[in-house]
């Protein structure tokens, strides 16, 4: 029994010390302006308040509704510029693929890019149904992350 515990502890240590992924995507969907109670959902409420910060009036708050993606990338190689390409499909635009991109200097080895689908693009185009994010160093694709529905 003690050997089993030792093996379990060692495997947990190996997993926790793993190298950072080349591409991580965190998404938030601000669906409506109703604020959850602080006791029920404190983290959700804090995220919503952060996204709505500075919006004065109902029209400005409605323009903040939408999808927010934070992409963290990591690539130790240098020499060529970095591009993070975010592609997505929305509910009202069918199979049309929309693109947003962020560029970084060749000397950068890690960074953060934020992609936002909100305002009229979200209110008219609908919610994001599928997405993919790709990391390029020059013309070479380094990493890719996809949502479940991306084909």
C-alpha positions as CSV (number, residue, x, y, z in Angstrom):
1,X,0.0,0.0,0.0
2,X,2.8,2.4,0.8
3,X,4.4,1.8,-2.6
4,X,1.2,2.7,-4.3
5,X,1.0,6.0,-2.4
6,X,4.6,6.7,-3.3
7,X,4.0,6.1,-7.0
8,X,0.9,8.3,-6.9
9,X,2.8,11.1,-5.2
10,X,5.6,10.9,-7.7
11,X,3.3,11.0,-10.7
12,X,1.5,14.1,-9.3
13,X,4.9,15.8,-9.0
14,X,5.8,15.0,-12.6
15,X,2.5,16.3,-13.9
16,X,2.8,19.5,-11.9
17,X,6.3,20.2,-13.1
18,X,5.4,19.8,-16.8
19,X,6.6,22.5,-19.3
20,X,4.1,25.2,-20.2
21,X,2.1,24.5,-23.3
22,X,3.0,26.4,-26.5
23,X,-0.6,27.8,-26.8
24,X,-3.3,28.1,-24.1
25,X,-6.7,29.6,-24.8
26,X,-9.1,30.9,-22.1
27,X,-12.6,32.0,-23.1
28,X,-15.3,34.0,-21.4
29,X,-18.8,34.5,-22.7
30,X,-20.7,37.5,-21.4
31,X,-24.2,36.5,-22.2
32,X,-26.4,39.0,-20.4
33,X,-26.2,41.9,-18.0
34,X,-27.8,40.1,-15.0
35,X,-25.3,40.0,-12.2
36,X,-25.1,36.8,-10.1
37,X,-25.2,37.2,-6.4
38,X,-21.8,37.5,-4.6
39,X,-22.6,34.4,-2.5
40,X,-23.5,32.1,-5.4
41,X,-20.9,32.9,-8.0
42,X,-18.2,35.3,-6.8
43,X,-15.7,34.5,-9.6
44,X,-18.3,34.9,-12.3
45,X,-19.5,38.2,-10.9
46,X,-15.9,39.5,-10.6
47,X,-15.2,38.6,-14.3
48,X,-18.5,40.2,-15.4
49,X,-17.7,43.4,-13.5
50,X,-14.2,43.5,-15.0
51,X,-15.6,43.2,-18.5
52,X,-18.3,45.9,-17.9
53,X,-15.9,48.3,-16.1
54,X,-16.3,51.8,-17.6
55,X,-19.5,51.1,-19.6
56,X,-21.9,53.9,-18.7
57,X,-25.5,53.3,-19.6
58,X,-27.4,50.4,-21.0
59,X,-26.3,50.8,-24.6
60,X,-22.5,50.7,-23.7
61,X,-23.1,47.7,-21.5
62,X,-24.9,45.9,-24.3
63,X,-22.0,46.6,-26.6
64,X,-19.8,44.7,-24.2
65,X,-21.9,41.5,-24.5
66,X,-20.0,38.8,-26.4
67,X,-17.0,36.4,-26.4
68,X,-13.6,37.2,-24.9
69,X,-10.5,35.0,-25.6
70,X,-7.2,35.4,-23.8
71,X,-4.4,33.5,-25.6
72,X,-1.1,32.9,-23.9
73,X,1.7,31.6,-26.1
74,X,5.2,30.3,-25.5
75,X,7.9,29.5,-28.0
76,X,11.6,29.4,-27.1
77,X,12.9,29.7,-30.7
78,X,13.7,33.2,-32.0
79,X,14.6,34.8,-35.3
80,X,11.3,35.3,-37.0
81,X,8.2,37.4,-36.1
82,X,5.4,35.7,-34.2
83,X,1.8,35.7,-35.3
84,X,-1.2,34.5,-33.4
85,X,-4.2,33.8,-35.7
86,X,-7.7,33.4,-34.3
87,X,-10.4,32.1,-36.6
88,X,-14.0,31.7,-35.7
89,X,-17.5,31.0,-37.0
90,X,-20.7,32.7,-35.7
91,X,-24.3,31.5,-35.5
92,X,-25.8,33.9,-38.0
93,X,-23.0,33.9,-40.6
94,X,-23.0,30.1,-41.2
95,X,-19.8,28.6,-42.4
96,X,-18.1,32.0,-43.0
97,X,-14.7,32.1,-41.2
98,X,-13.8,35.4,-39.5
99,X,-10.2,36.1,-38.6
100,X,-8.3,38.3,-36.1
101,X,-4.6,38.3,-35.6
102,X,-1.9,39.6,-33.3
103,X,1.8,40.1,-34.2
104,X,4.9,40.1,-32.0
105,X,8.5,40.9,-32.5
106,X,11.0,38.1,-33.5
107,X,12.8,38.5,-30.1
108,X,9.7,37.6,-28.1
109,X,9.5,34.1,-26.7
110,X,6.2,34.4,-24.9
111,X,3.2,36.7,-24.8
112,X,-0.5,37.3,-24.4
113,X,-3.0,38.2,-27.1
114,X,-6.7,39.1,-26.5
115,X,-9.4,38.5,-29.1
116,X,-12.9,40.0,-28.7
117,X,-16.1,39.3,-30.5
118,X,-18.6,41.8,-29.1
119,X,-20.7,44.8,-30.0
120,X,-22.5,44.8,-33.3
121,X,-20.4,41.9,-34.5
122,X,-21.8,39.8,-31.7
123,X,-25.3,41.2,-31.7
124,X,-25.8,40.8,-35.4
125,X,-23.5,37.8,-36.1
126,X,-24.5,35.8,-33.1
127,X,-22.5,33.8,-30.7
128,X,-19.3,32.0,-31.6
129,X,-20.0,28.4,-32.4
130,X,-16.5,27.2,-33.2
131,X,-13.0,28.6,-33.2
132,X,-9.4,27.7,-33.7
133,X,-6.2,29.5,-32.7
134,X,-2.8,29.0,-34.4
135,X,0.7,30.2,-33.4
136,X,3.1,30.9,-36.2
137,X,6.9,31.7,-36.1
138,X,7.4,33.2,-39.5
139,X,5.6,30.8,-42.0
140,X,6.0,27.8,-39.7
141,X,3.0,26.7,-37.6
142,X,4.2,26.0,-34.0
143,X,0.9,25.1,-32.2
144,X,-2.8,24.9,-32.7
145,X,-5.8,24.8,-30.4
146,X,-9.4,24.2,-31.5
147,X,-12.8,24.2,-30.0
148,X,-14.7,20.9,-30.1
149,X,-16.9,21.9,-33.0
150,X,-14.1,23.2,-35.3
151,X,-13.7,21.1,-38.4
